[in-house]
Structures are given as structure tokens and as C-alpha cells.
Amino acid sequence: MRLYVTGGTGLVGSNIIRLARRQNIEIIASQYGPEPEWQVDYQLDPLNFADHEAIRASIAKYKPDAVIHCAAILDQLFMFENRALCWSIMVDGTRALAQACREVGARLVFVSSDWVFDGQVDLVDETSPPNPVNFYGVMKMASERDLGALDGLDYAVGRLAGIYGLNYAAPSLARKDNGLGFDFSVYAIYRLAAGLPAEVWTGPKVNDVAHPTLASDCADMLLRLARHDGTGCRVDTGSSIFHCCGSEAISRIDLARQIASAFEADPALIMPTRTDESALDQMRHIGIPYRTRLSTDKTAKALGRRAFNVKEGLTAFRQEWDEFWD
Ligand SMILES: NC(=O)c1ccc[n+]([C@@H]2O[C@H](COP(=O)([O-])OP(=O)(O)OC[C@H]3O[C@@H](n4cnc5c(N)ncnc54)[C@H](OP(=O)(O)O)[C@@H]3O)[C@@H](O)[C@H]2O)c1
């Protein structure tokens, strides 16, 4: 298989490339920011998703069998303040990619998010109506709808959640700061593994309950989706949506405790703290889903495997971590 990965220097993209290399898949990866820090033994193609003609040209040039589209902006504040630019990159860019895939007959796996939901419904599945509470979720939902409207496109949507792991392509870029709208698990892992206190914000505007998802685990699911015939989850909405996230939802405080246990850190380093006031002020117009619980049953059945629960994911990650830093 010839696989094209967008956002190959990102957390998820680098894990897909790492896994695909082991499966002897031919890889092309788009590159936007700095060059990857690891040895590149695959094709790199510089690409900005704001340039829609360049997207079409790149797909036409490489004619992949499948494309996994990870590239996205994740900074909630930046998106809120630069809406037109981000819409062009995230929504128009995804549509241009989908059109290009259709032209060359490539299967497209679009990486979406649990944040298409508002976090107010106890349990949602692939057929539940989305109700995003921020611009990021709106853009992901818009792209999911756009793909469904493109006749003849072979595609799947893989919704991820709460990603943690190692960015193998650019370890120095790992997001290690505590912040609203960023990966709490990555912050907690880096702090606790280093024996440093980790604040767990407990006040308003936190995604308190979510599905932590190991990047290498969802990379496997996305690769399965790239090969999938797309029929497994064509449920009553006629959609092709799959929940590729960890199989267990957990609160931030319980997650921090499990991270401490996996990394043999002192649980006293976990510090429940009221959400930072300046972060709250900056994010005052931006909604954050409170409790995102997704059913993963249909996806597990369709892809032939269940994603890790929290303990399994952290155990697997501890091994990755030790091997990487040894
Ligand atoms: N992280 C999570 O918890 C989470 C949860 C749910 C869904 N997701 C989704 O999962 C996917 C991957 O996320 P991630 O955590 O791997 O994020 P990430 O590490 O920030 O990776 C995002 C990638 O997008 C690239 N990119 C940004 N702007 C671009 C542009 N204008 N043109 C081309 N490429 C651009 C980045 O390139 P550079 O590195 O070169 O800047 C980076 O490689 C995204 O679609 C995200 O929405 C993530």
C-alpha cells in the first residue's frame, strides 16, 4: 500500500508513520513546520493546507492508495481569533484533499474529534447528533458533513480523543504545558515521570471526563481504517464514522492517579487546583465539553479489536517511554 499521511510531524501522524514503517508500507508525509527530528526514510512533501491547489497537486503527483489526514490546528485560542484562516486550512483544505483523493481513487481517513459533541450527554455513539461548543468542533463537524456529501468518495472518519504518547518525529515539540484545550495527559506524564508536581485543574472549563487514547494505539486503528472496506459502521445515518479512542472514560484526577502508578511516581505530586484564572479569562468565549463519553463498541467490532483501556494504554506507553529514553 502507498500511504499518504498529512501532519506527519505531529503526535498522531508520527505514530502512524512509525507503525506503517514496520508494516513495510510505502509512506509519503506532508510537512508544514520544522523538519522532522528523526531519520526520514520516506518521502516528505512540504505542504500548507491553506494552499488548496498545492494539496491537489501533491495528491495527483503521488497517487496514494490511502490518505490519513491528521493535519490540523489544535490551539483553541488561535482558532477562535483567526477563524477565516483556520476555516480555510481545516475545512476548505480537507474538502480540497477529499476531492483530490476522489480524483485518484484514494481512500481517505479523516481524523476528527470527540469535541464534535458538547459533553452534556452521558454516552454518545457514532449515530448521535453532534453539537459542538467551540469553533474547533464546528470545523470538524463541517468536514465530516462535507465528506459525506462528496459522491463517489471512499472515506472513513476516525474520531479521536485525549491523545497522549510520544511525538516520535519531533520529540522536542511535545506539548508539556497545562492549558485549557490542550492534552492534559501529556502534561501530567511529563511532570509525574520527572518527579515534579502536576496540577489537575478542577474548576470550570475543563474536559473533566474523557477517553485517554494512546497515540500508537489509535495509529493502529487509523491504519486499519485505511485498509477497511468502510462497511462496518454504515449504521442508520449512512455515515462512515468510527470512534477510534481509548475504550474507557475517566476523570482527570483518576487519570493522574493512574499515570502516577504507571510511572511509579508519588501520588502526593498530584495537586487538585482551581482552574487558572488567566487561562479562564483568555478562554472566556470558548466552550470546552465537560464530560465526553463515547461508545466504542461498533468500532471495535468493525475493526476487529478493542482499543486499550486506561491501564492497558499506560502500561504499553510506559514501555514505549522507557525504550525511547534508554
Ligand atoms: N491531541 C488530541 O488530544 C486530539 C484529540 C482528538 C482529535 N485530535 C485530532 O488528531 C489529529 C492529530 O492531532 P495531533 O495531536 O497529532 O496534533 P499535532 O501534534 O499538533 O499535529 C498536527 C499536525 O498538523 C500540521 N499542521 C498544522 N497546520 C498545518 C497547515 N496549515 N498545513 C499543513 N499541516 C499543518 C502540523 O504540522 P507542524 O508540526 O509542522 O506544525 C502537525 O504535523 C488532528 O486532526 C486533531 O484534530 C487530536
Ligand as a Chemical Component Dictionary entry (heavy atoms), coordinates in Angstrom:
data_LIG
# 
_chem_comp.id                   LIG 
_chem_comp.type                 NON-POLYMER 
_chem_comp.pdbx_formal_charge   0 
_chem_comp.three_letter_code    LIG 
# 
loop_
_chem_comp_atom.comp_id 
_chem_comp_atom.atom_id 
_chem_comp_atom.alt_atom_id 
_chem_comp_atom.type_symbol 
_chem_comp_atom.charge 
_chem_comp_atom.model_Cartn_x 
_chem_comp_atom.model_Cartn_y 
_chem_comp_atom.model_Cartn_z 
_chem_comp_atom.pdbx_ordinal 
LIG N1  N1  N 0  -4.395 15.679 20.506 1  
LIG C1  C1  C 0  -5.624 15.302 20.854 2  
LIG O1  O1  O 0  -5.921 15.103 22.039 3  
LIG C2  C2  C 0  -6.677 15.084 19.796 4  
LIG C3  C3  C 0  -7.960 14.715 20.187 5  
LIG C4  C4  C 0  -8.941 14.493 19.206 6  
LIG C5  C5  C 0  -8.617 14.645 17.860 7  
LIG N2  N2  N 1  -7.360 15.038 17.519 8  
LIG C6  C6  C 0  -7.061 15.213 16.089 9  
LIG O2  O2  O 0  -5.972 14.368 15.767 10 
LIG C7  C7  C 0  -5.226 14.934 14.684 11 
LIG C8  C8  C 0  -3.747 14.940 15.030 12 
LIG O3  O3  O 0  -3.572 15.702 16.217 13 
LIG P1  P1  P 0  -2.176 15.720 16.975 14 
LIG O4  O4  O 0  -2.465 15.617 18.415 15 
LIG O5  O5  O -1 -1.239 14.768 16.337 16 
LIG O6  O6  O 0  -1.755 17.227 16.686 17 
LIG P2  P2  P 0  -0.311 17.843 16.359 18 
LIG O7  O7  O 0  0.746  17.081 17.060 19 
LIG O8  O8  O 0  -0.419 19.308 16.638 20 
LIG O9  O9  O 0  -0.195 17.615 14.809 21 
LIG C9  C9  C 0  -0.890 18.415 13.907 22 
LIG C10 C10 C 0  -0.154 18.416 12.593 23 
LIG O10 O10 O 0  -0.822 19.322 11.700 24 
LIG C11 C11 C 0  0.170  20.048 11.000 25 
LIG N3  N3  N 0  -0.335 21.333 10.543 26 
LIG C12 C12 C 0  -0.744 22.386 11.291 27 
LIG N4  N4  N 0  -1.116 23.403 10.489 28 
LIG C13 C13 C 0  -0.917 22.998 9.212  29 
LIG C14 C14 C 0  -1.079 23.605 7.931  30 
LIG N5  N5  N 0  -1.501 24.870 7.796  31 
LIG N6  N6  N 0  -0.774 22.881 6.835  32 
LIG C15 C15 C 0  -0.309 21.611 6.944  33 
LIG N7  N7  N 0  -0.130 20.978 8.121  34 
LIG C16 C16 C 0  -0.425 21.668 9.242  35 
LIG C17 C17 C 0  1.282  20.224 11.997 36 
LIG O11 O11 O 0  2.492  20.496 11.334 37 
LIG P3  P3  P 0  3.779  21.052 12.129 38 
LIG O12 O12 O 0  4.066  20.080 13.237 39 
LIG O13 O13 O 0  4.809  21.033 11.100 40 
LIG O14 O14 O 0  3.400  22.408 12.612 41 
LIG C18 C18 C 0  1.293  18.878 12.699 42 
LIG O15 O15 O 0  2.109  17.970 11.996 43 
LIG C19 C19 C 0  -5.817 16.327 14.449 44 
LIG O16 O16 O 0  -6.678 16.270 13.341 45 
LIG C20 C20 C 0  -6.596 16.605 15.724 46 
LIG O17 O17 O 0  -7.661 17.484 15.487 47 
LIG C21 C21 C 0  -6.372 15.239 18.447 48 
# 
loop_
_chem_comp_bond.comp_id 
_chem_comp_bond.atom_id_1 
_chem_comp_bond.atom_id_2 
_chem_comp_bond.value_order 
_chem_comp_bond.pdbx_ordinal 
LIG N1  C1  SING 1  
LIG C1  O1  DOUB 2  
LIG C1  C2  SING 3  
LIG C2  C3  SING 4  
LIG C2  C21 DOUB 5  
LIG C3  C4  DOUB 6  
LIG C4  C5  SING 7  
LIG C5  N2  DOUB 8  
LIG N2  C6  SING 9  
LIG N2  C21 SING 10 
LIG C6  O2  SING 11 
LIG C6  C20 SING 12 
LIG O2  C7  SING 13 
LIG C7  C8  SING 14 
LIG C7  C19 SING 15 
LIG C8  O3  SING 16 
LIG O3  P1  SING 17 
LIG P1  O4  DOUB 18 
LIG P1  O5  SING 19 
LIG P1  O6  SING 20 
LIG O6  P2  SING 21 
LIG P2  O7  DOUB 22 
LIG P2  O8  SING 23 
LIG P2  O9  SING 24 
LIG O9  C9  SING 25 
LIG C9  C10 SING 26 
LIG C10 O10 SING 27 
LIG C10 C18 SING 28 
LIG O10 C11 SING 29 
LIG C11 N3  SING 30 
LIG C11 C17 SING 31 
LIG N3  C12 SING 32 
LIG N3  C16 SING 33 
LIG C12 N4  DOUB 34 
LIG N4  C13 SING 35 
LIG C13 C14 SING 36 
LIG C13 C16 DOUB 37 
LIG C14 N5  SING 38 
LIG C14 N6  DOUB 39 
LIG N6  C15 SING 40 
LIG C15 N7  DOUB 41 
LIG N7  C16 SING 42 
LIG C17 O11 SING 43 
LIG C17 C18 SING 44 
LIG O11 P3  SING 45 
LIG P3  O12 DOUB 46 
LIG P3  O13 SING 47 
LIG P3  O14 SING 48 
LIG C18 O15 SING 49 
LIG C19 O16 SING 50 
LIG C19 C20 SING 51 
LIG C20 O17 SING 52 
# 
